[in-house]
Amino acid sequence: MVTEAKIKANNASNKRNTTTVLLRLNYNTDADILKKLGQVDSKMGYIKALIREDLKKEKRKARRQQ
């Protein structure tokens, strides 16, 4: 059983170190995205990996332009 102190400590840590990003998807216009997200093990991990890959591409592109 998790103690009240542990819950309080976790909440404080989350407040200091994390943020929440809300993504609203439409069942009709975003059906393809919803289907893909339903197929992955971790939605958060999948989205973060896609963003990091995009950041790498941008960094490579910027280096080539220098």
Contacts in CASP RR format, 6 or more apart in sequence:
PFRMAT RR
TARGET T0000
AUTHOR 0000-0000-0000
METHOD contacts of the structure
MODEL  1
MVTEAKIKANNASNKRNTTTVLLRLNYNTDADILKKLGQVDSKMGYIKAL
IREDLKKEKRKARRQQ
25 33 0 8 1.000
25 34 0 8 1.000
27 34 0 8 1.000
37 43 0 8 1.000
37 46 0 8 1.000
40 46 0 8 1.000
END
